[in-house]
Amino acid sequence: MIVMPRMRLAWMPVFALLLSAVCLAEDKIRVACVGDSITWGTAMTNRAVECYPAQLQKMLGDRYDVRNFGDPGSCAYMDPKKDSSGWAPHSWRKGQMAAAAYAFKPDIVVSGLGANDQGIYMYEYSYDEKGVPKTEPGLFRRQYAEILEDFKKDGRSPRFVVWTKLCPIGKKHRSKGKPAPFVIRRELEAVADAFGATKLDMYTPLLPYPETEHYANDGVHPEGVAQRAIAEVTARAIRDLELSRHEPIK
């Protein structure tokens, strides 16, 4: 009979706990929330707790690891031009969150990009008054697809959830009153279809929350219960995604 030293025996329960913790971490379903300032939670008083990815984490529970990769002011275009007001967003792929999001190797990617691509820039530089493409047809669609495609590198096959109807636009947003928020929907739907993604409507669920009460002072960014509504819609989509597949998410 082999007798183990007492010191080694004493450490065995600790080692078992550590091994268990590592296994649990490996087994968690990784969810990457990709987006702009709405995803990040800009202008919120308690962003770390109230932004929709944080609320989504609570709703989904410990089986999931939800990360916020929202990059304020970002868009899907690689080289966005200034709009007529002189403002220009920056590319999400060139921003500070992209590298971390890809390194995270998520099992599920929830993308809420598009708000900064629409409005004056999307309308003036991509479509004329009749909705006919003016320059480089398909540029937005192609460059948005490239963002998602990069998540599939190294043989990975994440599942995608794409916002195809973006959040309602506040009165202070550049796109208010423009047709672009509706024109861009067909582009977002085309991207979602190309990746077999779940399509999310973030427009309808937020209509009950007027910007005067549930948006930040800038009149653009939803906060509080409006962010919770975003999290609820996303949580339902992710749960349905799991139920619709027999194989585990990996």
Backbone torsions as a table, in degrees:
resi	resn	phi	psi	omega
1	MET	NA	134.5	179.8
2	ILE	-91.9	126.4	180.0
3	VAL	-100.9	120.6	178.8
4	MET	-79.4	139.8	176.0
5	PRO	-58.8	145.2	-178.0
6	ARG	-59.2	-37.3	-177.9
7	MET	-62.4	-42.1	180.0
8	ARG	-67.5	-39.9	178.7
9	LEU	-61.9	-38.0	-178.2
10	ALA	-65.9	-31.2	-178.3
11	TRP	-84.3	-13.4	-175.5
12	MET	-60.9	-43.3	177.8
13	PRO	-62.1	-37.6	179.5
14	VAL	-65.5	-43.4	179.3
15	PHE	-62.2	-39.9	179.7
16	ALA	-63.2	-39.7	179.0
17	LEU	-65.8	-42.3	179.3
18	LEU	-64.2	-41.8	179.0
19	LEU	-63.7	-40.1	178.9
20	SER	-63.5	-41.5	180.0
21	ALA	-63.5	-40.5	178.8
22	VAL	-64.5	-42.7	179.9
23	CYS	-63.7	-40.7	179.3
24	LEU	-63.5	-40.6	179.2
25	ALA	-63.3	-39.5	179.7
26	GLU	-66.8	-33.0	-175.4
27	ASP	-81.5	-12.5	-178.1
28	LYS	-66.6	145.8	176.8
29	ILE	-85.2	119.1	-175.3
30	ARG	-88.3	125.9	-178.9
31	VAL	-118.8	120.5	177.5
32	ALA	-102.8	120.5	176.7
33	CYS	-96.4	103.2	-177.8
34	VAL	-96.9	138.9	180.0
35	GLY	172.5	-159.8	-177.9
36	ASP	-110.8	-145.1	-176.5
37	SER	-68.3	-24.9	177.8
38	ILE	-67.4	-41.1	176.1
39	THR	-68.0	-44.3	-178.3
40	TRP	-62.8	-37.8	-179.2
41	GLY	99.8	32.4	-179.7
42	THR	-56.1	139.8	175.8
43	ALA	74.3	5.9	178.0
44	MET	-83.1	143.9	-178.0
45	THR	-71.8	-30.6	179.6
46	ASN	-133.3	64.2	-171.8
47	ARG	-55.8	-43.9	-174.9
48	ALA	-60.9	-25.0	-177.8
49	VAL	-103.5	-35.4	-171.1
50	GLU	-97.3	-15.6	179.1
51	CYS	-61.7	152.1	-171.6
52	TYR	-61.5	-35.7	177.0
53	PRO	-61.8	-37.4	178.8
54	ALA	-66.8	-41.9	178.4
55	GLN	-69.2	-34.1	176.9
56	LEU	-63.2	-39.9	177.5
57	GLN	-58.0	-44.0	179.3
58	LYS	-65.2	-39.5	-178.4
59	MET	-68.5	-38.7	-177.2
60	LEU	-82.1	-28.2	177.0
61	GLY	89.7	-174.2	-171.6
62	ASP	-70.0	-13.9	179.8
63	ARG	-70.7	-14.3	-177.1
64	TYR	-116.2	152.3	172.8
65	ASP	-121.6	100.9	-175.8
66	VAL	-98.7	127.8	179.7
67	ARG	-120.9	145.5	-179.5
68	ASN	-98.3	113.0	177.6
69	PHE	-116.7	35.9	175.6
70	GLY	-74.5	135.2	-178.6
71	ASP	-123.8	102.9	-177.1
72	PRO	-53.7	134.1	178.2
73	GLY	81.4	8.4	-175.7
74	SER	-94.8	161.4	179.9
75	CYS	-145.2	177.2	-178.9
76	ALA	-82.1	-26.8	179.8
77	TYR	-62.5	141.7	178.6
78	MET	-75.9	-38.9	-177.8
79	ASP	-131.5	70.6	-177.3
80	PRO	-67.2	140.8	177.2
81	LYS	-94.0	164.8	177.4
82	LYS	-69.1	146.2	173.9
83	ASP	-86.3	-176.9	-174.8
84	SER	-67.9	-14.4	178.1
85	SER	-88.0	-6.3	-179.9
86	GLY	94.6	-1.4	-179.1
87	TRP	-91.6	143.4	177.5
88	ALA	-137.3	130.7	174.2
89	PRO	-77.4	177.2	174.5
90	HIS	-121.6	158.6	-177.6
91	SER	-69.7	134.1	177.3
92	TRP	-62.7	-37.4	-177.8
93	ARG	-66.4	-24.4	-179.8
94	LYS	-97.7	-1.7	-176.6
95	GLY	-85.7	-176.4	-173.2
96	GLN	-76.5	-17.2	-175.1
97	MET	-91.4	-23.1	-172.5
98	ALA	-59.7	-50.0	-177.5
99	ALA	-59.8	-41.8	180.0
100	ALA	-67.3	-37.4	-179.8
101	ALA	-65.8	-44.3	179.7
102	TYR	-67.6	-37.6	178.7
103	ALA	-67.3	-26.1	178.8
104	PHE	-65.1	-25.3	-179.9
105	LYS	51.0	63.4	-175.6
106	PRO	-69.9	153.3	173.4
107	ASP	-86.2	-28.6	178.6
108	ILE	-132.6	132.2	177.2
109	VAL	-115.3	119.8	176.1
110	VAL	-105.7	114.4	-176.2
111	SER	-111.1	123.2	178.3
112	GLY	-113.5	23.6	-180.0
113	LEU	-70.0	156.3	174.7
114	GLY	134.8	-28.9	-176.4
115	ALA	-61.3	-39.3	-178.9
116	ASN	-84.8	-6.3	176.8
117	ASP	-89.5	-21.8	-174.8
118	GLN	-85.7	-150.8	176.3
119	GLY	66.2	-146.4	-173.2
120	ILE	-62.3	-42.9	-177.8
121	TYR	-63.9	-50.3	-177.8
122	MET	-59.9	-40.4	-176.8
123	TYR	-75.3	-47.4	-174.6
124	GLU	-69.7	-38.3	-171.8
125	TYR	-99.5	-9.1	-177.9
126	SER	-119.8	-28.1	-175.7
127	TYR	-136.3	150.0	172.6
128	ASP	-92.0	-171.8	-174.9
129	GLU	-63.3	-20.8	-178.9
130	LYS	-95.7	3.6	179.6
131	GLY	84.0	14.9	178.8
132	VAL	-90.8	133.3	-180.0
133	PRO	-56.6	135.9	-179.1
134	LYS	-97.6	-42.8	-178.5
135	THR	-139.6	139.0	176.5
136	GLU	43.7	69.7	177.8
137	PRO	-55.2	133.6	178.3
138	GLY	86.3	3.8	-177.4
139	LEU	-63.1	-49.3	179.4
140	PHE	-59.2	-47.2	-178.6
141	ARG	-60.2	-44.3	-177.8
142	ARG	-66.9	-43.5	-176.3
143	GLN	-75.9	-29.6	172.8
144	TYR	-64.9	-43.3	-179.9
145	ALA	-61.8	-34.6	179.5
146	GLU	-64.3	-34.1	177.4
147	ILE	-62.3	-46.0	-179.7
148	LEU	-70.5	-38.0	-178.4
149	GLU	-60.3	-35.4	-179.8
150	ASP	-63.6	-22.8	176.5
151	PHE	-73.8	-11.2	-177.7
152	LYS	-97.4	4.2	179.7
153	LYS	-65.5	162.0	-179.2
154	ASP	63.5	28.1	174.6
155	GLY	76.2	11.5	-178.5
156	ARG	-80.8	155.4	179.8
157	SER	-135.6	68.0	179.4
158	PRO	-67.1	160.2	174.5
159	ARG	-96.9	144.2	-174.0
160	PHE	-113.8	140.8	174.0
161	VAL	-126.6	120.2	-173.6
162	VAL	-120.8	131.3	173.4
163	TRP	-72.1	112.6	178.5
164	THR	-100.8	-21.1	170.5
165	LYS	-119.8	110.5	-173.4
166	LEU	-77.5	166.4	-179.1
167	CYS	-57.4	149.1	177.2
168	PRO	-56.2	146.4	-177.0
169	ILE	-93.3	131.5	178.3
170	GLY	-74.5	164.7	-176.7
171	LYS	-62.1	-26.1	-177.0
172	LYS	-87.1	-5.3	-178.7
173	HIS	-75.3	146.0	-178.5
174	ARG	-59.9	-26.2	-173.6
175	SER	-88.4	-5.3	-176.6
176	LYS	-57.6	127.9	178.5
177	GLY	84.1	-2.1	179.6
178	LYS	-95.9	155.6	178.8
179	PRO	-78.2	-13.2	-174.0
180	ALA	-55.4	-41.5	-179.7
181	PRO	-58.0	-25.8	179.4
182	PHE	-91.4	-33.5	176.9
183	VAL	-64.2	-40.5	-175.2
184	ILE	-67.8	-18.4	-179.5
185	ARG	-59.7	-40.4	-178.8
186	ARG	-66.7	-31.1	176.7
187	GLU	-69.3	-44.5	179.5
188	LEU	-64.5	-38.9	178.4
189	GLU	-66.3	-36.6	178.7
190	ALA	-65.0	-41.1	177.3
191	VAL	-63.9	-45.7	179.8
192	ALA	-60.1	-43.1	179.9
193	ASP	-62.8	-39.4	-178.0
194	ALA	-63.7	-27.8	-178.3
195	PHE	-106.5	6.8	-178.1
196	GLY	60.2	33.3	-174.4
197	ALA	-81.5	154.5	170.1
198	THR	-73.9	131.8	-178.7
199	LYS	-95.4	131.2	180.0
200	LEU	-112.7	133.9	173.9
201	ASP	-97.5	105.9	177.4
202	MET	-100.4	2.5	-180.0
203	TYR	-83.4	-55.7	-176.0
204	THR	-61.1	-45.8	-177.8
205	PRO	-63.2	-22.0	-177.9
206	LEU	-96.3	-5.4	179.3
207	LEU	-60.1	-34.0	179.0
208	PRO	-70.4	-6.7	-176.1
209	TYR	-110.2	93.3	-178.3
210	PRO	-62.4	145.2	-175.8
211	GLU	-63.7	-26.1	-179.0
212	THR	-67.9	-21.0	-177.0
213	GLU	-114.3	-29.5	-170.7
214	HIS	-123.9	14.5	174.8
215	TYR	-118.8	158.6	178.0
216	ALA	-64.9	170.6	-177.7
217	ASN	-59.6	-20.3	179.5
218	ASP	-77.6	-8.2	178.0
219	GLY	72.2	12.3	-176.1
220	VAL	-117.5	-40.4	-171.3
221	HIS	-100.6	121.4	176.5
222	PRO	-67.2	146.3	178.2
223	GLU	-142.0	176.6	176.4
224	GLY	55.0	-125.4	-176.4
225	VAL	-65.5	-25.4	177.7
226	ALA	-67.8	-40.6	174.9
227	GLN	-66.5	-34.7	177.4
228	ARG	-63.9	-38.5	178.0
229	ALA	-61.5	-39.5	176.9
230	ILE	-62.0	-44.3	179.9
231	ALA	-63.7	-39.7	-179.1
232	GLU	-64.9	-44.6	178.3
233	VAL	-61.6	-41.9	-179.4
234	THR	-67.4	-41.7	179.7
235	ALA	-61.6	-43.0	178.6
236	ARG	-62.2	-41.3	-179.4
237	ALA	-64.0	-41.2	-179.3
238	ILE	-69.1	-41.0	177.5
239	ARG	-64.2	-42.1	178.0
240	ASP	-64.1	-34.6	179.1
241	LEU	-62.6	-41.0	178.0
242	GLU	-67.4	-43.7	-178.2
243	LEU	-66.5	-27.8	-177.4
244	SER	-79.2	-11.2	-179.5
245	ARG	-117.6	137.6	178.7
246	HIS	-83.9	-32.1	-179.0
247	GLU	-80.9	153.0	178.7
248	PRO	-67.3	154.5	177.3
249	ILE	-76.6	108.6	177.2
250	LYS	-159.2	NA	NA
